[in-house]
Amino acid sequence: MSKQIDKIKETYKNSKKSSIVWYFVLRALVIVTMVLQFLKGDYASVFLCILTLFLFLIPFWINEKFKIEIPNLLEIIIYLFIFSAEILGEIQNFYGIFKYWDTILHTLNGFLCAAIGFSLIDILNNADKIHIKLSSVFVALVAFCFSMTIGVLWEFFEFGADQILKTDMQKDRIVKTISSVALNPKEENKPIIIDNIDKTVIYNTKDGKQEETVIDGGYLDIGIKDTMKDLLVNFIGAVVFSTLGYFYIHNRDKYKFAENFIPVKKT
């Protein structure tokens, strides 16, 4: 890790990029958090901190490996996004404390992934050695599809973690109404609707003894609403940037601020 830090310092020693300041500040906060969680014996959180430190190196790795320059603002947003998702969201439980924390991050993810997808095609469009010139509509469409694909793959990851590791990344919700054909006594393809659910009682057997769990206020939805909400806000973020990218191609001077979110090939 220390060698990577030395390389980062060397890369930016002649640059006044504020992103490097954010990198070291957030990195220090992650290290402090890691030490505190280690002293508490929360080794799962320690692992998340180590993962976060490695994720922080992604912009630098892309810069060195692929010779792609990440705009200063985009790099700062990436660092803040990783910190907000892993350290604040998971370890500090911002997902539970702030109702829309997860929604904000998924919307931002849709926007950022669309920017990355857009840049991949825009780099190819402007490359001298590659003879393709895609239309602005197609570039925007690819950016949108790239963002949605990343969003779907992340939901696959959440579902897999919940099923295999018994986590709750797809946050469950209490609902007052259910509609299901599984409740149809005649086994017909007609849903039975139950409204105004006040309480759900669950019976299970553990170590030969029957246990009872009471859910007050409704029925427990197992992650469906959370998954669809995440994909919906990812869709919104992707549409916003794809639209911005479309106009940026037509008039790069007028929409120059979009360059703050679009990685470019080093010259």
Backbone as JSON, one array per atom type, in Angstrom:
{
  "sequence": "MSKQIDKIKETYKNSKKSSIVWYFVLRALVIVTMVLQFLKGDYASVFLCILTLFLFLIPFWINEKFKIEIPNLLEIIIYLFIFSAEILGEIQNFYGIFKYWDTILHTLNGFLCAAIGFSLIDILNNADKIHIKLSSVFVALVAFCFSMTIGVLWEFFEFGADQILKTDMQKDRIVKTISSVALNPKEENKPIIIDNIDKTVIYNTKDGKQEETVIDGGYLDIGIKDTMKDLLVNFIGAVVFSTLGYFYIHNRDKYKFAENFIPVKKT",
  "N": [[0.83, -1.21, 0.0], [1.99, 1.24, 0.77], [3.8, 1.73, -1.28], [2.08, 2.27, -3.38], [0.97, 4.65, -2.46], [3.2, 6.31, -2.53], [3.59, 6.41, -5.29], [1.29, 7.76, -6.04], [1.72, 10.27, -4.88], [3.94, 11.01, -6.38], [2.84, 11.13, -8.92], [1.08, 13.29, -8.72], [2.61, 15.42, -7.84], [3.33, 17.72, -9.16], [0.95, 18.86, -9.59], [-2.04, 20.71, -8.82], [-4.29, 19.52, -8.01], [-7.26, 19.27, -6.26], [-8.37, 16.88, -5.62], [-6.49, 15.09, -4.62], [-6.11, 15.98, -2.08], [-8.6, 15.48, -0.91], [-8.46, 12.71, -1.14], [-6.42, 11.92, 0.71], [-7.44, 12.93, 3.1], [-9.89, 11.53, 3.41], [-8.88, 8.95, 3.37], [-7.39, 8.95, 5.75], [-9.49, 9.16, 7.6], [-10.75, 6.73, 7.15], [-8.8, 4.94, 8.04], [-8.65, 5.62, 10.76], [-11.25, 4.86, 11.48], [-11.06, 2.12, 10.97], [-9.19, 1.27, 12.9], [-10.62, 1.81, 15.26], [-12.83, 0.09, 14.94], [-11.5, -2.33, 14.97], [-10.56, -2.42, 17.6], [-12.99, -2.68, 18.83], [-13.61, -5.2, 18.12], [-15.01, -5.75, 15.86], [-14.68, -7.29, 13.19], [-15.7, -7.61, 10.66], [-16.35, -5.04, 9.87], [-13.8, -4.02, 9.86], [-12.76, -5.35, 7.66], [-14.32, -4.12, 5.66], [-13.27, -1.56, 5.78], [-10.64, -2.0, 4.9], [-11.22, -2.86, 2.32], [-12.31, -0.48, 1.34], [-10.06, 1.19, 1.31], [-8.6, 0.02, -0.76], [-10.39, 0.4, -2.86], [-10.25, 3.13, -3.1], [-7.98, 3.42, -4.59], [-8.64, 2.97, -7.19], [-9.18, 5.14, -9.14], [-6.52, 6.08, -9.52], [-5.3, 3.77, -10.47], [-6.65, 3.36, -12.89], [-5.77, 5.63, -14.2], [-3.01, 5.11, -14.45], [-2.88, 2.54, -15.66], [-4.52, 2.54, -17.99], [-4.06, 4.97, -19.08], [-5.88, 7.06, -18.83], [-7.35, 10.09, -18.13], [-8.93, 11.2, -15.31], [-11.39, 13.55, -14.6], [-11.04, 16.23, -12.24], [-13.24, 16.92, -10.49], [-14.93, 14.69, -10.85], [-13.31, 12.67, -9.83], [-13.16, 13.4, -7.13], [-15.86, 13.08, -6.43], [-16.11, 10.32, -6.78], [-14.43, 9.35, -4.72], [-15.85, 10.35, -2.48], [-18.25, 9.03, -2.87], [-17.58, 6.3, -2.52], [-16.7, 6.39, 0.15], [-19.04, 7.27, 1.41], [-20.79, 5.16, 0.88], [-19.58, 2.8, 1.95], [-18.22, 3.37, 4.48], [-19.77, 5.4, 5.87], [-22.39, 4.54, 5.2], [-22.56, 1.64, 5.65], [-20.93, 1.0, 8.02], [-21.36, 3.15, 9.84], [-24.06, 3.14, 9.76], [-25.72, 4.83, 8.2], [-27.56, 4.18, 6.3], [-29.7, 3.22, 7.75], [-30.23, 5.32, 9.5], [-30.69, 7.65, 7.97], [-33.32, 8.1, 5.86], [-33.33, 8.37, 3.03], [-30.78, 7.87, 2.2], [-29.66, 5.62, 0.86], [-31.11, 5.8, -1.52], [-30.2, 8.23, -2.61], [-27.5, 7.58, -3.12], [-27.74, 5.5, -5.01], [-28.94, 6.86, -7.1], [-26.93, 8.68, -7.74], [-25.0, 6.83, -8.47], [-26.09, 5.83, -10.86], [-25.86, 8.1, -12.47], [-23.04, 8.54, -12.49], [-22.06, 6.13, -13.59], [-23.19, 6.24, -16.13], [-21.77, 8.41, -17.1], [-19.21, 7.31, -17.23], [-19.62, 5.21, -19.06], [-20.33, 6.76, -21.27], [-17.93, 8.14, -21.73], [-16.24, 6.08, -22.55], [-17.15, 5.42, -25.13], [-16.97, 7.92, -26.34], [-14.24, 8.37, -26.3], [-13.37, 6.41, -28.12], [-14.65, 7.35, -30.39], [-13.22, 9.66, -30.9], [-10.7, 8.76, -31.39], [-7.83, 8.4, -33.44], [-6.86, 6.05, -34.53], [-8.91, 4.3, -34.59], [-11.54, 3.62, -36.6], [-14.37, 4.61, -36.27], [-17.4, 6.35, -36.07], [-19.75, 7.15, -34.15], [-23.19, 8.06, -33.86], [-24.64, 10.81, -31.99], [-26.96, 10.09, -30.65], [-26.71, 7.32, -30.46], [-24.4, 7.12, -28.88], [-25.32, 8.26, -26.49], [-27.28, 6.38, -25.9], [-25.76, 4.06, -25.48], [-24.32, 4.87, -23.22], [-26.42, 5.07, -21.38], [-27.34, 2.37, -21.33], [-25.05, 1.08, -20.4], [-24.85, 2.12, -17.8], [-27.26, 1.15, -16.66], [-26.79, -1.58, -16.83], [-24.65, -1.94, -15.02], [-26.03, -1.22, -12.71], [-27.94, -3.3, -12.55], [-26.25, -5.53, -12.26], [-25.18, -4.96, -9.77], [-27.45, -5.25, -8.16], [-27.81, -7.98, -8.49], [-25.58, -8.83, -7.07], [-26.24, -7.94, -4.47], [-28.51, -9.53, -4.01], [-27.35, -12.09, -4.13], [-25.58, -11.96, -1.94], [-27.42, -11.73, 0.15], [-28.75, -14.18, -0.04], [-26.75, -16.14, 0.2], [-24.88, -15.34, 2.22], [-26.62, -14.52, 4.12], [-27.2, -11.82, 4.62], [-28.65, -8.51, 4.71], [-28.79, -6.8, 2.41], [-30.56, -6.13, 0.42], [-32.8, -4.25, 1.47], [-35.41, -5.07, 3.64], [-38.95, -4.35, 3.84], [-41.83, -3.07, 5.58], [-45.08, -3.71, 4.58], [-48.49, -2.83, 3.85], [-50.3, -4.05, 2.24], [-50.83, -6.96, 0.26], [-50.65, -8.84, -2.78], [-51.24, -11.82, -4.25], [-51.0, -14.77, -6.21], [-50.33, -17.1, -5.05], [-51.81, -17.4, -2.8], [-54.27, -18.14, -3.61], [-56.93, -20.26, -3.12], [-57.96, -22.06, -4.98], [-55.92, -22.45, -6.66], [-55.76, -20.95, -8.96], [-54.86, -18.63, -11.59], [-55.26, -16.08, -10.43], [-54.86, -13.3, -8.49], [-54.99, -13.09, -4.92], [-56.02, -10.53, -2.9], [-54.97, -8.86, -0.05], [-55.77, -6.44, 2.15], [-54.94, -3.66, 4.36], [-53.24, -4.79, 6.4], [-52.55, -5.58, 9.67], [-50.94, -7.04, 11.37], [-48.39, -9.53, 11.32], [-47.75, -12.9, 11.96], [-45.16, -15.1, 12.54], [-44.21, -18.45, 12.59], [-41.66, -20.63, 13.55], [-39.34, -23.39, 13.74], [-36.77, -24.08, 15.99], [-33.99, -25.74, 17.15], [-35.64, -27.83, 17.92], [-37.7, -26.56, 19.2], [-40.6, -24.54, 19.05], [-40.76, -21.31, 17.75], [-41.94, -17.95, 17.9], [-42.51, -15.1, 15.94], [-43.5, -11.8, 15.84], [-44.7, -9.42, 13.63], [-45.44, -6.24, 13.74], [-47.71, -3.91, 12.3], [-47.91, -4.66, 9.64], [-47.01, -6.6, 6.72], [-44.01, -8.39, 5.91], [-42.05, -7.36, 3.35], [-39.8, -8.9, 1.19], [-37.3, -7.5, 0.14], [-38.08, -6.77, -2.51], [-39.3, -4.26, -3.13], [-37.21, -2.53, -2.44], [-35.21, -3.27, -4.27], [-36.42, -2.65, -6.78], [-36.84, 0.08, -6.42], [-34.18, 0.97, -6.25], [-33.27, 0.36, -8.84], [-34.94, 2.02, -10.29], [-34.19, 4.67, -9.5], [-31.58, 4.56, -10.32], [-32.01, 4.41, -13.03], [-33.07, 7.0, -13.44], [-30.83, 8.62, -12.84], [-29.12, 7.72, -14.88], [-30.52, 8.49, -17.19], [-30.47, 11.28, -16.92], [-27.69, 11.93, -17.18], [-27.14, 10.79, -19.71], [-28.76, 12.29, -21.38], [-27.58, 14.79, -21.01], [-25.06, 14.18, -22.05], [-25.71, 13.75, -24.73], [-26.42, 16.36, -25.66], [-24.0, 17.55, -25.15], [-22.25, 16.46, -27.05], [-23.2, 17.65, -29.36], [-22.76, 20.35, -28.9], [-20.05, 21.21, -27.62], [-18.81, 23.39, -26.45], [-20.85, 24.96, -25.32], [-21.92, 23.22, -23.43], [-19.82, 22.74, -21.72], [-19.32, 22.28, -19.04], [-19.95, 19.65, -18.63], [-17.67, 18.23, -19.03], [-16.47, 17.93, -16.62], [-17.27, 15.52, -15.66], [-16.52, 13.55, -17.4], [-14.23, 11.17, -18.2], [-11.12, 11.3, -20.0], [-8.94, 10.36, -22.7], [-5.44, 10.29, -22.21], [-3.16, 12.6, -23.71]],
  "CA": [[0.0, 0.0, 0.0], [2.85, 2.42, 0.86], [4.37, 1.98, -2.61], [1.03, 2.91, -4.16], [0.84, 6.02, -1.99], [4.36, 7.05, -3.07], [3.34, 6.64, -6.7], [0.25, 8.79, -6.13], [2.38, 11.53, -4.59], [4.8, 11.33, -7.5], [1.98, 11.47, -10.05], [0.42, 14.57, -8.54], [3.47, 16.37, -7.15], [3.34, 18.98, -9.91], [-0.44, 19.21, -9.86], [-2.74, 21.35, -7.72], [-5.6, 18.89, -7.97], [-7.82, 19.17, -4.92], [-8.78, 15.51, -5.38], [-5.5, 14.4, -3.82], [-6.37, 16.4, -0.69], [-9.74, 14.67, -0.49], [-8.02, 11.32, -1.03], [-5.68, 11.7, 1.95], [-8.33, 13.2, 4.24], [-10.81, 10.4, 3.55], [-8.06, 7.79, 3.7], [-7.09, 9.05, 7.17], [-10.72, 8.85, 8.32], [-10.98, 5.28, 7.03], [-7.82, 4.27, 8.9], [-9.11, 5.82, 12.13], [-12.43, 3.99, 11.65], [-10.59, 0.73, 10.98], [-8.58, 1.02, 14.21], [-11.69, 1.79, 16.26], [-13.61, -1.14, 14.77], [-10.65, -3.45, 15.4], [-10.57, -2.42, 19.06], [-14.31, -3.16, 19.24], [-13.74, -6.6, 17.73], [-15.9, -5.84, 14.69], [-13.74, -7.58, 12.12], [-16.39, -7.43, 9.38], [-16.17, -3.63, 9.54], [-12.38, -3.85, 9.53], [-12.63, -5.79, 6.26], [-14.9, -3.07, 4.82], [-12.31, -0.45, 5.74], [-9.54, -2.41, 4.02], [-11.78, -2.83, 0.97], [-12.45, 0.93, 0.96], [-8.73, 1.7, 0.99], [-8.25, -0.47, -2.09], [-11.28, 1.06, -3.83], [-9.74, 4.49, -3.29], [-6.87, 3.39, -5.56], [-9.16, 2.72, -8.54], [-8.89, 6.23, -10.09], [-5.09, 6.09, -9.82], [-5.01, 2.57, -11.28], [-7.16, 3.64, -14.24], [-4.88, 6.64, -14.76], [-1.73, 4.5, -14.79], [-3.02, 1.35, -16.51], [-5.17, 2.81, -19.27], [-3.7, 6.32, -19.51], [-7.12, 7.84, -18.91], [-7.38, 11.18, -17.16], [-10.23, 11.39, -14.66], [-11.55, 14.95, -14.18], [-10.85, 16.48, -10.82], [-14.51, 16.85, -9.79], [-15.39, 13.31, -10.89], [-12.48, 11.89, -8.92], [-13.6, 13.72, -5.77], [-17.17, 12.45, -6.24], [-15.88, 8.88, -6.63], [-13.94, 9.12, -3.36], [-16.94, 10.59, -1.55], [-19.25, 7.98, -3.06], [-17.07, 5.09, -1.86], [-16.7, 6.64, 1.6], [-20.43, 7.34, 1.87], [-21.44, 3.85, 0.77], [-18.97, 1.78, 2.8], [-17.94, 3.79, 5.85], [-20.95, 6.03, 6.47], [-23.59, 3.73, 4.99], [-22.53, 0.33, 6.29], [-20.37, 0.97, 9.37], [-22.04, 4.14, 10.68], [-25.5, 2.88, 9.63], [-26.47, 5.94, 7.61], [-28.69, 3.6, 5.57], [-30.82, 3.12, 8.67], [-30.49, 6.6, 10.15], [-31.25, 8.58, 6.99], [-34.25, 7.34, 5.05], [-33.06, 8.43, 1.59], [-29.34, 7.76, 1.96], [-29.47, 4.6, -0.18], [-31.7, 6.32, -2.76], [-29.28, 9.24, -3.14], [-26.3, 6.92, -3.64], [-28.07, 4.76, -6.23], [-29.16, 7.86, -8.15], [-25.59, 9.14, -8.11], [-24.34, 5.72, -9.18], [-26.61, 5.82, -12.24], [-25.27, 9.26, -13.15], [-21.6, 8.33, -12.67], [-21.83, 5.01, -14.53], [-23.52, 6.74, -17.46], [-20.63, 9.25, -17.5], [-18.09, 6.41, -17.59], [-20.0, 4.57, -20.32], [-20.26, 7.78, -22.31], [-16.53, 8.45, -22.02], [-15.64, 4.96, -23.29], [-17.51, 5.55, -26.54], [-16.47, 9.19, -26.83], [-12.8, 8.19, -26.54], [-13.24, 5.66, -29.37], [-15.09, 8.24, -31.47], [-12.21, 10.68, -31.17], [-9.4, 8.13, -31.61], [-7.39, 8.4, -34.84], [-6.56, 4.7, -34.99], [-10.15, 3.52, -34.63], [-12.37, 4.29, -37.6], [-15.81, 4.57, -36.01], [-17.99, 7.63, -35.71], [-21.12, 6.85, -33.76], [-24.06, 9.23, -33.72], [-24.84, 11.27, -30.62], [-28.05, 9.3, -30.07], [-26.18, 6.0, -30.12], [-23.49, 7.29, -27.75], [-26.16, 8.46, -25.3], [-27.94, 5.11, -25.61], [-24.76, 3.16, -24.91], [-24.06, 5.36, -21.86], [-27.58, 4.68, -20.58], [-27.33, 0.91, -21.17], [-23.9, 0.74, -19.55], [-25.22, 2.46, -16.43], [-28.29, 0.22, -16.19], [-26.16, -2.9, -16.67], [-23.94, -1.91, -13.75], [-27.04, -1.22, -11.67], [-28.52, -4.65, -12.46], [-25.22, -6.42, -11.71], [-25.09, -4.69, -8.33], [-28.6, -5.88, -7.51], [-27.48, -9.41, -8.46], [-24.63, -9.0, -5.97], [-26.99, -7.81, -3.22], [-29.35, -10.72, -3.86], [-26.47, -13.22, -3.83], [-25.11, -11.82, -0.57], [-28.53, -12.03, 1.06], [-29.09, -15.6, -0.09], [-25.63, -17.01, 0.6], [-24.29, -14.9, 3.48], [-27.73, -14.15, 5.01], [-27.17, -10.4, 4.94], [-29.9, -7.83, 4.33], [-28.44, -5.69, 1.53], [-31.85, -5.73, -0.15], [-33.49, -3.92, 2.71], [-36.81, -5.48, 3.73], [-39.86, -3.27, 4.22], [-43.15, -3.42, 6.06], [-46.13, -3.26, 3.66], [-49.84, -3.0, 4.39], [-51.14, -4.77, 1.27], [-50.16, -7.93, -0.6], [-51.47, -9.41, -3.84], [-50.49, -13.0, -4.64], [-51.75, -15.94, -6.69], [-49.98, -18.22, -4.18], [-52.84, -17.5, -1.75], [-55.54, -18.55, -4.21], [-57.23, -21.64, -2.67], [-58.26, -22.89, -6.14], [-54.69, -22.51, -7.44], [-55.98, -20.27, -10.23], [-53.95, -17.51, -11.83], [-55.95, -14.87, -10.01], [-54.28, -12.93, -7.2], [-55.8, -12.79, -3.75], [-55.55, -9.26, -2.35], [-55.22, -8.66, 1.38], [-55.54, -5.03, 2.49], [-54.94, -3.19, 5.76], [-52.62, -5.8, 7.26], [-52.16, -4.99, 10.96], [-49.92, -7.81, 12.07], [-48.01, -10.82, 10.74], [-47.17, -13.8, 12.95], [-44.34, -16.13, 11.89], [-43.83, -19.56, 13.46], [-40.56, -21.45, 13.05], [-38.8, -24.36, 14.69], [-35.34, -23.96, 16.2], [-33.53, -26.68, 18.18], [-36.76, -28.64, 18.38], [-38.7, -25.75, 19.87], [-41.3, -23.61, 18.18], [-40.59, -19.9, 18.07], [-42.94, -17.06, 17.31], [-42.07, -13.74, 15.67], [-44.64, -10.95, 15.51], [-44.36, -8.21, 12.88], [-46.53, -5.28, 13.89], [-47.84, -2.87, 11.29], [-48.08, -5.13, 8.27], [-46.37, -7.81, 6.22], [-42.62, -8.13, 5.57], [-41.66, -7.51, 1.95], [-38.41, -9.38, 1.18], [-36.36, -6.86, -0.76], [-38.55, -6.45, -3.86], [-39.49, -2.82, -3.27], [-35.91, -1.9, -2.39], [-34.53, -3.53, -5.54], [-37.06, -1.89, -7.85], [-36.56, 1.49, -6.15], [-32.79, 1.2, -6.61], [-33.16, 0.36, -10.3], [-35.65, 3.2, -10.79], [-33.38, 5.89, -9.33], [-30.42, 4.37, -11.21], [-32.56, 4.79, -14.34], [-33.17, 8.47, -13.47], [-29.47, 9.15, -12.95], [-28.59, 7.38, -16.21], [-31.21, 9.33, -18.18], [-30.0, 12.66, -16.78], [-26.39, 12.13, -17.81], [-27.21, 10.44, -21.13], [-29.31, 13.47, -22.05], [-26.52, 15.8, -20.97], [-24.03, 13.76, -23.0], [-26.23, 13.96, -26.08], [-26.27, 17.78, -26.0], [-22.58, 17.88, -25.09], [-21.65, 16.09, -28.33], [-23.64, 18.62, -30.36], [-22.2, 21.68, -28.62], [-19.12, 20.98, -26.51], [-18.5, 24.66, -25.8], [-22.0, 25.39, -24.52], [-22.1, 22.28, -22.31], [-18.45, 22.41, -21.32], [-19.29, 21.8, -17.65], [-20.08, 18.19, -18.63], [-16.33, 17.66, -19.04], [-16.11, 17.62, -15.24], [-17.7, 14.15, -15.33], [-16.17, 12.66, -18.49], [-12.81, 10.82, -18.33], [-10.59, 11.45, -21.36], [-7.67, 9.69, -22.98], [-4.29, 11.18, -22.1], [-2.47, 12.89, -24.95]],
  "C": [[0.87, 1.26, 0.0], [3.47, 2.76, -0.48], [3.35, 2.68, -3.49], [0.87, 4.37, -3.76], [1.99, 6.88, -2.52], [4.17, 7.37, -4.54], [2.31, 7.75, -6.9], [0.87, 10.18, -5.88], [3.24, 11.99, -5.77], [3.98, 11.8, -8.7], [1.44, 12.89, -9.95], [1.3, 15.66, -7.94], [3.51, 17.73, -7.84], [1.93, 19.47, -10.22], [-1.07, 19.83, -8.61], [-4.14, 20.76, -7.58], [-6.09, 18.74, -6.53], [-8.23, 17.74, -4.59], [-7.79, 14.76, -4.51], [-5.64, 14.76, -2.36], [-7.53, 15.58, -0.13], [-9.33, 13.22, -0.27], [-7.36, 11.07, 0.33], [-6.53, 11.97, 3.19], [-9.26, 12.01, 4.48], [-10.07, 9.13, 3.92], [-7.72, 7.78, 5.19], [-8.31, 8.69, 8.02], [-11.03, 7.36, 8.28], [-10.04, 4.52, 7.97], [-8.21, 4.41, 10.36], [-10.3, 4.92, 12.43], [-12.01, 2.54, 11.77], [-9.99, 0.37, 12.34], [-9.65, 0.91, 15.29], [-12.52, 0.51, 16.17], [-12.81, -2.37, 15.18], [-10.64, -3.56, 16.91], [-11.91, -2.91, 19.6], [-14.5, -4.64, 18.93], [-14.67, -6.82, 16.56], [-15.04, -6.05, 13.44], [-14.38, -7.48, 10.73], [-16.24, -5.97, 8.92], [-14.72, -3.32, 9.2], [-12.13, -4.25, 8.08], [-13.18, -4.74, 5.31], [-13.95, -1.88, 4.7], [-11.14, -0.77, 4.82], [-10.0, -2.37, 2.57], [-11.89, -1.4, 0.46], [-11.1, 1.53, 0.57], [-8.27, 1.26, -0.4], [-9.11, 0.18, -3.17], [-10.83, 2.48, -4.11], [-8.63, 4.55, -4.34], [-7.34, 3.21, -7.0], [-8.88, 3.87, -9.5], [-7.41, 6.29, -10.49], [-4.72, 4.93, -10.73], [-5.47, 2.78, -12.72], [-6.24, 4.63, -14.95], [-3.57, 6.01, -15.26], [-1.86, 3.39, -15.82], [-3.5, 1.69, -17.9], [-4.87, 4.21, -19.82], [-4.94, 7.18, -19.76], [-7.15, 8.86, -17.78], [-8.8, 11.36, -16.62], [-10.34, 12.83, -14.19], [-11.52, 15.1, -12.67], [-12.15, 16.3, -10.03], [-15.03, 15.42, -9.73], [-14.61, 12.45, -9.91], [-12.88, 12.14, -7.47], [-14.93, 13.03, -5.47], [-17.02, 10.95, -6.04], [-15.4, 8.55, -5.23], [-15.06, 9.29, -2.34], [-18.02, 9.52, -1.64], [-18.82, 6.7, -2.35], [-17.14, 5.23, -0.35], [-18.12, 6.63, 2.15], [-21.11, 5.99, 1.87], [-20.9, 2.86, 1.81], [-18.83, 2.21, 4.26], [-19.17, 4.39, 6.52], [-22.17, 5.12, 6.37], [-23.6, 2.45, 5.79], [-22.08, 0.39, 7.74], [-21.09, 1.93, 10.31], [-23.56, 4.08, 10.55], [-26.3, 4.07, 9.13], [-27.65, 5.43, 6.79], [-29.92, 3.5, 6.46], [-31.21, 4.44, 9.28], [-31.2, 7.57, 9.2], [-32.05, 7.81, 5.95], [-33.85, 7.27, 3.58], [-31.57, 8.32, 1.26], [-29.05, 6.78, 0.81], [-29.99, 5.1, -1.53], [-30.77, 7.34, -3.42], [-28.06, 8.58, -3.78], [-26.59, 6.15, -4.92], [-28.35, 5.71, -7.39], [-27.82, 8.37, -8.67], [-24.83, 8.07, -8.87], [-24.8, 5.65, -10.64], [-26.01, 6.93, -13.06], [-23.8, 9.01, -13.48], [-21.31, 7.22, -13.68], [-22.17, 5.42, -15.96], [-22.38, 7.62, -17.99], [-19.45, 8.4, -17.95], [-18.39, 5.71, -18.91], [-19.92, 5.53, -21.49], [-18.81, 8.04, -22.72], [-15.86, 7.34, -22.82], [-15.91, 5.08, -24.78], [-16.95, 6.84, -27.13], [-14.97, 9.12, -27.12], [-12.57, 7.46, -27.86], [-13.62, 6.53, -30.57], [-14.01, 9.23, -31.88], [-10.82, 10.1, -31.42], [-9.07, 8.09, -33.1], [-7.22, 7.0, -35.4], [-7.81, 3.84, -35.13], [-11.15, 4.26, -35.52], [-13.86, 4.03, -37.35], [-16.26, 5.97, -35.6], [-19.45, 7.41, -35.41], [-21.91, 8.12, -33.56], [-24.25, 9.57, -32.24], [-25.94, 10.47, -29.92], [-27.54, 7.94, -29.62], [-25.23, 6.08, -28.93], [-24.27, 7.45, -26.45], [-26.85, 7.16, -24.9], [-26.98, 4.12, -24.98], [-24.45, 3.57, -23.47], [-25.19, 4.94, -20.92], [-27.56, 3.18, -20.3], [-26.19, 0.44, -20.27], [-24.24, 0.98, -18.08], [-26.24, 1.47, -15.87], [-27.73, -1.18, -15.99], [-25.41, -2.99, -15.35], [-24.93, -1.96, -12.58], [-27.66, -2.6, -11.46], [-27.52, -5.63, -11.84], [-25.06, -6.2, -10.21], [-26.25, -5.31, -7.58], [-28.43, -7.39, -7.45], [-26.56, -9.71, -7.27], [-25.35, -8.93, -4.62], [-27.83, -9.05, -2.97], [-28.5, -11.94, -3.48], [-25.96, -13.16, -2.41], [-26.2, -12.17, 0.43], [-28.85, -13.52, 1.11], [-27.99, -16.49, 0.48], [-25.1, -16.63, 1.99], [-25.34, -14.49, 4.52], [-27.61, -12.71, 5.52], [-28.55, -9.8, 4.64], [-29.55, -6.6, 3.5], [-29.66, -5.19, 0.77], [-32.79, -5.47, 1.02], [-34.98, -4.29, 2.65], [-37.67, -4.32, 4.23], [-41.18, -3.84, 4.73], [-44.19, -2.86, 5.09], [-47.49, -3.59, 4.26], [-50.73, -3.84, 3.49], [-50.29, -5.76, 0.49], [-51.16, -8.46, -1.62], [-50.71, -10.59, -4.42], [-51.4, -14.13, -5.11], [-51.44, -17.16, -5.83], [-51.02, -18.42, -3.08], [-54.19, -17.94, -2.3], [-55.84, -20.01, -3.85], [-57.53, -22.59, -3.83], [-57.06, -23.05, -7.07], [-54.88, -21.94, -8.86], [-55.01, -19.08, -10.36], [-54.66, -16.18, -11.59], [-55.45, -14.49, -8.62], [-55.32, -12.68, -6.12], [-55.2, -11.54, -3.09], [-55.95, -9.16, -0.88], [-54.82, -7.23, 1.73], [-55.47, -4.82, 4.0], [-54.4, -4.24, 6.73], [-52.11, -5.12, 8.53], [-51.0, -5.72, 11.62], [-49.64, -9.1, 11.31], [-47.34, -11.65, 11.83], [-46.43, -14.92, 12.23], [-43.96, -17.18, 12.93], [-42.68, -20.32, 12.79], [-40.05, -22.36, 14.15], [-37.29, -24.22, 14.77], [-34.94, -24.83, 17.39], [-34.69, -27.46, 18.8], [-37.85, -27.86, 19.07], [-39.32, -24.77, 18.89], [-41.12, -22.18, 18.67], [-41.63, -19.08, 17.34], [-42.36, -15.65, 17.14], [-43.27, -12.93, 15.2], [-44.13, -9.69, 14.81], [-45.57, -7.27, 12.96], [-46.52, -4.29, 12.73], [-47.99, -3.35, 9.87], [-47.36, -6.43, 7.98], [-44.96, -7.46, 5.76], [-42.36, -8.41, 4.09], [-40.17, -7.83, 1.89], [-37.65, -8.74, 0.01], [-36.86, -6.42, -2.13], [-38.67, -4.94, -4.07], [-38.15, -2.08, -3.27], [-35.16, -2.06, -3.71], [-35.1, -2.69, -6.66], [-36.84, -0.38, -7.67], [-35.14, 1.85, -6.57], [-32.61, 1.27, -8.13], [-33.85, 1.59, -10.9], [-34.81, 4.46, -10.66], [-32.08, 5.8, -10.13], [-30.8, 4.79, -12.63], [-32.61, 6.32, -14.48], [-31.78, 9.09, -13.64], [-28.87, 8.91, -14.32], [-29.22, 8.26, -17.29], [-30.69, 10.76, -18.14], [-28.65, 12.84, -17.47], [-26.41, 11.81, -19.3], [-27.76, 11.61, -21.94], [-28.28, 14.59, -22.11], [-25.43, 15.47, -21.98], [-24.44, 13.98, -24.44], [-26.03, 15.42, -26.52], [-24.81, 18.2, -26.0], [-21.89, 17.56, -26.41], [-21.98, 17.13, -29.4], [-23.02, 20.01, -30.15], [-21.3, 21.58, -27.39], [-18.76, 22.27, -25.78], [-19.63, 25.1, -24.86], [-22.18, 24.52, -23.28], [-20.75, 21.81, -21.78], [-18.37, 21.88, -19.89], [-19.42, 20.28, -17.56], [-18.72, 17.51, -18.6], [-15.84, 17.33, -17.64], [-16.44, 16.19, -14.85], [-17.25, 13.13, -16.37], [-14.67, 12.38, -18.53], [-12.37, 10.91, -19.8], [-9.27, 10.71, -21.47], [-6.53, 10.69, -22.88], [-3.64, 11.39, -23.48], [-0.99, 13.05, -24.67]]
}
